[in-house]
């Protein structure tokens, strides 16, 4: 597979694999909605190099899905690390409020 098409949250994603100047596979990704470019400025991070075209295409699709999710959630970080930090802060604050004591994490 050197090309793939996917629809995610109403966005059309296409990813095509190509070899870069070092001979590794990378993905060229486009995202559109209703036949028009979905983003005025598409983030182009330094992308990983892959050993096969399939890996590059899969990465391109996954990267586009991740960026679409961030766009739809206004860039909110939904990682488990952020969620755990938020939960710990909430728990500590709520415990202090209810008991009138101040707790420190780890001691």
Order of alpha helices (4+ residues) and beta strands (2+ residues): beta-beta-beta-beta-alpha-alpha
